[in-house]
Amino acid sequence: MIARSIRIVCLVLGLILATSVAAAPDPSSGVLVLGRISDNPRAHYEQLKPLLDYVVPRMADVGIREGRILMARDTQQMASYMRRGRVDWVTETAGTAMLLQQRAGARPLLVTERDGVSHYHSLFFARRDRGLTGLDDLRGRRVAFQRPSSTSAYFVPAATLLAKGVTLEILLSPDDQPSPGAVGYLFARSELNIATWVHKGLVDAGVMSNLDWEQPGRVPGTFKRDFVVIGRTADYPRAVEVVRDNLDERVALRLREVLLQAAADPQARDALSSFFGTTRFLPMDPASRRALEDIGRGVARVRADVE
């Protein structure tokens, strides 16, 4: 068992090193590099590669002959890759996409529809017996977010509270209390943990996307009947494709065209499905662009005022 575990670790490390070394092409080499921020490089490589293999042959007319994948451990590393021209195209959630825009000048290219859903929103919820009816009631209370990189369960709801003039304070534990008038928060790491903490009274409220709210594996029915929604955010794109700021415009436009047409091509069906359940790519319409601009301002404020 130990030997098998060591082999698996070596395989994953080898994959990371192989993609990192291979994915530093000369700008004129005809290589398109797809990037992903990942805590599971092996699984994400298998999700990314089929679509990259579909896209590359359709970009020969703009000089693309090869596709490679480069993983980053966090947003800071990915931003560095994009600034240095080592990554051309990244698929991410809206919040992280806006961080890459702020740190590396990444350009939003398309909205990504996953499992038939292109936009969603965040929901704040509490136990009915807590007597909370709106976001103003959260002052002096404790809220469970998911993790620091989550758009739906951190960036957007945190920015929403800041926009209402609320001070956010990170707590040491569920037993810790925020200052009077402030909202204390903790990271629960998963939606099920958020629901469990709220139901057990470890925190006063939780937040997650409306899609997660409808999943019994994340909010069990036995919990949900005791919950009440006390607030929601505006809608925003579920995921976004971005490209580096100095990517050849011919390459960016051709990539956009290939991705937009993929949903109508039977040959792309399996590749899209592997790509995190993507059903199609959509143009960046004015409403989506405004939503991303709002998220960008919110992310910047969260970074400045909270972190």
SEFI-142890 format. One line per field, with one value per residue (C-alpha): residue number from 1; x, y, z. Coordinates in Angstrom, 1 decimal, decimal comma. Each point is the difference from the previous one (the first is absolute). Example, Ala and Ser with C-alpha at 12.3 -4.5 7.8 and 13.67 -1.06 7.14 Angstrom:
2
num	c(1:2)
x	c(12,3:1,4)
y	c(-4,5:3,4)
z	c(7,8:-0,7)
***
This chain:
307
num	c(1:2:3:4:5:6:7:8:9:10:11:12:13:14:15:16:17:18:19:20:21:22:23:24:25:26:27:28:29:30:31:32:33:34:35:36:37:38:39:40:41:42:43:44:45:46:47:48:49:50:51:52:53:54:55:56:57:58:59:60:61:62:63:64:65:66:67:68:69:70:71:72:73:74:75:76:77:78:79:80:81:82:83:84:85:86:87:88:89:90:91:92:93:94:95:96:97:98:99:100:101:102:103:104:105:106:107:108:109:110:111:112:113:114:115:116:117:118:119:120:121:122:123:124:125:126:127:128:129:130:131:132:133:134:135:136:137:138:139:140:141:142:143:144:145:146:147:148:149:150:151:152:153:154:155:156:157:158:159:160:161:162:163:164:165:166:167:168:169:170:171:172:173:174:175:176:177:178:179:180:181:182:183:184:185:186:187:188:189:190:191:192:193:194:195:196:197:198:199:200:201:202:203:204:205:206:207:208:209:210:211:212:213:214:215:216:217:218:219:220:221:222:223:224:225:226:227:228:229:230:231:232:233:234:235:236:237:238:239:240:241:242:243:244:245:246:247:248:249:250:251:252:253:254:255:256:257:258:259:260:261:262:263:264:265:266:267:268:269:270:271:272:273:274:275:276:277:278:279:280:281:282:283:284:285:286:287:288:289:290:291:292:293:294:295:296:297:298:299:300:301:302:303:304:305:306:307)
x	c(0,0:2,8:1,9:-3,1:-0,6:3,6:-0,4:-3,2:1,7:2,9:-2,3:-1,8:3,3:1,3:-3,1:0,4:3,7:-0,6:-2,7:2,0:3,2:-1,8:-2,2:2,5:-0,2:1,5:-2,8:0,5:0,1:-3,6:-0,9:-3,2:0,3:-3,1:0,4:-1,9:0,4:-0,1:0,2:-0,4:2,2:-0,6:-3,8:0,0:2,4:-2,4:-2,9:2,0:1,8:-3,0:-1,2:3,6:0,4:-3,2:0,9:3,6:-0,6:-2,6:2,5:2,6:-1,0:1,3:3,2:-0,9:1,4:0,2:-1,8:1,5:-1,3:1,5:-1,3:0,5:-0,4:-1,8:-1,1:3,3:1,9:-2,4:0,1:3,8:-0,3:-2,4:2,2:3,0:-1,9:0,2:-3,8:-2,3:-3,4:-1,5:-3,5:-1,1:-2,8:-1,0:1,8:3,3:-0,3:-0,3:3,0:2,0:-1,2:1,2:3,3:0,9:-2,3:-1,9:-2,8:-3,4:-0,8:-3,2:-2,5:0,0:-3,2:0,2:-2,7:-2,3:0,5:1,9:-0,8:-0,8:-0,1:0,9:-2,5:0,3:-1,9:-0,6:-2,0:-3,6:0,2:2,8:-2,4:2,2:-2,0:2,6:3,6:-0,1:-0,8:3,5:1,7:1,6:-0,5:2,1:-0,1:1,5:1,7:1,4:3,7:2,0:0,0:-3,8:-1,9:-3,5:0,8:2,5:0,9:-3,5:-1,7:2,8:0,0:-3,8:0,3:2,8:-2,1:-2,6:2,5:0,7:3,4:1,2:2,2:1,6:-0,7:2,4:-2,7:-3,8:0,3:1,6:-2,3:0,2:0,1:-3,3:-1,5:2,5:-0,5:2,3:0,8:1,7:0,8:-1,8:1,8:-3,1:-3,7:-1,1:2,2:-1,6:-3,5:1,0:1,5:-3,1:-2,3:2,0:0,2:3,8:-0,6:-3,1:-0,1:1,6:0,3:0,3:-1,2:-3,6:1,2:1,6:-3,0:-2,1:2,4:-1,2:3,6:1,0:-3,1:-1,8:-3,8:-0,1:2,1:-1,7:-3,4:1,4:1,7:-1,2:1,6:0,8:1,7:1,3:2,4:-0,4:0,7:3,5:1,7:0,6:3,4:2,1:2,7:2,8:3,1:3,2:0,2:2,6:-1,2:0,0:-3,4:-0,3:0,5:-2,5:-2,7:0,4:-0,1:-3,2:-1,5:0,9:-1,4:-3,2:-0,6:0,9:-3,5:-1,3:2,7:-0,7:3,7:0,3:-2,6:2,2:2,7:-2,4:-1,5:3,5:0,7:-1,7:-3,4:0,0:-3,1:1,0:1,9:-1,9:1,1:0,8:-3,3:-0,3:-1,8:2,7:2,7:-1,6:-0,3:3,7:0,9:-2,0:1,7:3,4:-0,8:-1,2:3,0:2,3:-1,9:0,1:3,7:0,5:-2,5:-0,1:3,2)
y	c(0,0:2,4:-0,8:0,5:3,4:1,0:-0,9:2,1:3,0:-0,3:-0,2:3,2:1,8:-1,2:1,3:3,4:0,2:-1,3:2,6:2,8:-0,7:-0,6:3,0:2,8:0,3:2,8:2,5:-0,9:-3,8:-0,6:-1,5:0,8:-0,4:-0,6:0,7:-1,0:0,8:-3,4:-2,0:-3,2:0,2:-3,6:0,3:3,4:-1,0:-2,7:2,6:2,6:-2,1:-1,2:3,6:1,2:-2,9:1,1:3,7:-0,2:-1,6:2,7:2,8:-1,0:3,0:2,3:-2,0:-2,2:-3,5:-1,4:0,3:-0,3:0,2:1,8:-0,2:2,6:-0,5:3,3:3,3:1,7:-2,6:0,0:3,8:-0,3:-2,6:2,3:3,1:-2,0:-1,4:-3,6:-0,5:1,3:-1,1:-0,8:-1,3:1,2:1,2:3,7:1,1:-1,6:1,2:3,6:-0,6:-1,0:3,1:2,2:-1,8:-0,9:2,0:-3,2:0,7:-1,6:-1,9:-2,0:-1,0:-3,8:-1,8:-3,1:-2,6:2,3:2,9:3,1:2,3:-0,5:1,9:-0,4:-0,7:0,9:-2,3:-0,6:-2,1:1,1:0,1:2,5:2,8:1,4:1,5:2,0:0,8:2,9:-2,6:-1,5:2,8:-1,5:-3,5:-2,8:-1,1:-3,1:0,5:-2,9:0,8:3,1:-0,7:-0,6:2,5:-1,0:-0,8:2,7:2,8:1,0:-0,3:1,7:2,8:0,3:0,4:2,6:1,9:0,3:1,6:-3,2:-0,6:-3,6:-1,7:-3,5:-2,1:-2,4:-2,7:-0,3:0,9:3,4:3,0:3,1:3,5:1,7:1,0:-2,1:-3,3:-2,8:-2,7:-3,4:-2,3:-3,3:-1,5:-1,7:0,8:-3,0:1,4:3,4:-1,5:-2,2:2,9:2,1:-2,8:-0,9:3,7:0,2:3,1:2,2:0,0:-1,5:0,8:-2,0:0,1:-0,6:-3,1:-1,5:0,9:-2,4:-2,9:-2,4:-1,3:3,6:1,1:-3,1:0,2:-0,6:3,2:2,1:-0,2:1,9:2,7:3,3:2,1:3,4:1,6:-0,5:1,7:1,1:-2,6:-0,4:-2,3:-3,5:-0,3:2,1:-0,7:2,6:0,5:1,8:3,7:-0,2:-3,1:0,5:1,4:-2,4:-2,9:1,4:0,6:-3,4:-1,7:1,9:-1,1:-3,7:-0,1:1,8:-2,6:-3,0:-0,6:-0,5:-2,5:-3,7:-0,6:2,4:-1,6:-2,2:2,6:2,6:-2,5:-0,7:3,7:0,3:-0,9:2,9:0,0:3,1:3,2:3,3:3,5:2,5:2,0:3,4:-1,4:-2,6:2,6:2,3:-2,8:-0,8:3,6:0,0:-3,1:1,5:3,0:-2,3:-2,2:3,0:1,2:-3,4:-0,1:3,5:0,1:-3,6:-1,8)
z	c(0,0:0,9:-3,2:-2,0:1,6:-0,7:-3,6:-0,3:1,6:-2,3:-3,0:1,0:0,7:-3,3:-1,8:1,6:-0,8:-3,6:-0,7:1,7:-2,0:-3,2:0,2:-0,4:-3,8:-2,0:-1,0:-3,6:0,4:-0,9:3,4:1,8:3,8:2,1:3,7:3,1:3,7:1,5:3,3:-2,0:-3,2:-1,0:-0,1:-1,5:-2,8:-1,1:0,0:-2,0:-2,6:-2,2:-0,7:-0,6:-2,5:-1,7:-0,2:-1,2:-3,5:-0,7:0,7:-2,6:-2,2:2,7:0,5:2,9:-0,4:3,5:3,3:3,5:3,6:2,9:3,5:2,7:3,8:0,6:-1,6:0,6:-1,9:-2,9:-0,2:-0,3:-2,8:-1,9:0,4:-1,2:-3,0:1,2:0,1:-2,8:1,1:3,4:1,0:3,5:2,2:-0,3:3,2:-0,9:-3,5:1,3:2,3:-3,1:-1,8:2,8:0,5:-3,5:-2,4:-1,0:-2,5:0,4:-3,2:0,5:2,5:0,7:0,4:2,2:0,3:-1,9:2,4:-1,0:3,0:3,6:3,3:3,7:2,8:3,7:2,3:3,7:2,3:0,3:3,8:-0,1:-0,9:-2,8:-2,9:-2,0:-0,4:2,4:2,8:-0,5:1,8:3,2:-1,5:-1,4:-3,7:-1,6:-3,4:-2,0:-0,8:-0,9:-3,8:-0,3:-2,1:1,1:3,6:0,8:-2,5:-1,0:3,4:1,8:-2,5:0,4:3,8:-0,4:-2,4:2,7:2,3:2,1:1,5:-0,5:2,6:-0,3:3,1:1,6:0,6:0,2:3,6:-0,8:-0,2:-2,3:1,2:0,5:-3,3:-2,0:-1,8:1,0:-2,5:-0,3:-2,9:0,2:-3,2:-1,5:-0,5:2,1:2,9:-0,4:0,2:3,0:1,9:-0,5:1,0:3,1:1,0:-0,3:-2,1:-0,5:-3,8:-3,0:-3,7:-3,2:-3,6:-0,9:-1,9:3,1:2,0:-2,2:0,5:2,7:0,4:1,0:1,8:1,3:0,1:3,7:0,4:-2,7:1,6:3,0:-2,2:-1,4:-2,7:1,3:-3,0:-3,5:-2,3:-3,6:-2,8:-1,4:-2,5:1,3:-1,7:-2,4:-2,6:0,1:-2,2:0,8:-0,8:-2,7:-1,8:-3,8:-0,9:-2,9:2,4:2,5:-2,6:-1,5:3,4:0,8:-3,3:0,5:3,5:-1,0:-2,8:2,1:1,4:-3,5:-1,0:0,9:0,1:2,9:2,2:2,1:0,3:1,3:2,5:1,3:0,3:3,4:-1,4:-2,5:-2,3:-2,1:0,0:-0,3:-1,2:2,7:-0,1:1,7:3,1:0,6:-0,5:2,5:2,5:-0,4:0,5:3,2:1,1:-0,8:2,2:2,7:-0,1:0,2:3,0:1,7:-0,5:1,3:2,9:1,2:-0,9)
***
